[in-house]
């Protein structure tokens, strides 16, 4: 029973860790997409991906940069 519990906890931790990686990956992609629109001077299109990147994790470095670009 102890082995099953340990295996379950390890799988749960691994799953949580991989979901966090996907959020970081998605945030970086949306931020880069917003920057590309911003550099092309398509400001209306740039707002949506930058805002999405900010909402994923506002406390991260990318989230703070996204908010500065939106303002």
C-alpha positions in Angstrom: 0.0 0.0 0.0 2.9 2.4 0.7 4.4 1.8 -2.7 1.1 2.6 -4.4 0.8 5.8 -2.4 4.4 6.9 -3.2 3.9 6.1 -6.9 0.6 8.1 -6.9 2.3 11.1 -5.3 5.2 11.0 -7.7 2.9 10.9 -10.7 0.8 13.7 -9.4 3.9 15.9 -8.8 5.1 15.1 -12.3 1.8 16.0 -13.8 1.7 19.3 -11.9 5.2 20.2 -13.0 4.5 19.5 -16.7 1.4 21.7 -16.6 3.4 24.5 -15.2 5.9 24.1 -18.1 3.1 24.3 -20.6 1.8 27.6 -19.1 5.3 29.1 -19.3 5.7 27.9 -22.9 2.3 29.3 -23.8 3.0 32.6 -22.1 6.3 33.0 -24.0 4.6 32.2 -27.3 1.8 34.7 -26.8 4.3 37.4 -25.7 6.4 36.8 -28.7 3.4 36.9 -31.0 2.3 40.2 -29.4 5.8 41.6 -29.9 5.8 40.7 -33.5 2.5 42.5 -34.1 3.8 45.4 -32.1 6.9 45.7 -34.2 4.8 45.6 -37.4 2.8 48.5 -35.9 -0.4 46.4 -35.8 -1.3 47.6 -32.3 -4.9 46.3 -32.4 -3.7 42.8 -33.0 -0.9 43.1 -30.5 -3.1 43.8 -27.5 -4.9 40.4 -27.4 -1.8 38.1 -27.2 0.0 40.5 -24.8 -3.1 40.6 -22.5 -3.4 36.8 -22.7 0.3 36.5 -21.7 -0.3 38.9 -18.8 -3.3 37.0 -17.5 -1.5 33.6 -17.5 0.9 34.7 -14.8 0.9 38.4 -14.0 3.7 38.1 -11.4 6.2 36.6 -13.8 8.8 38.6 -15.7 7.0 38.0 -19.0 3.7 39.0 -17.4 5.2 42.3 -16.2 6.8 43.0 -19.6 3.4 42.3 -21.3 1.6 44.8 -19.0 4.2 47.4 -19.8 3.7 46.9 -23.5 0.0 47.1 -23.2 0.1 50.4 -21.3 
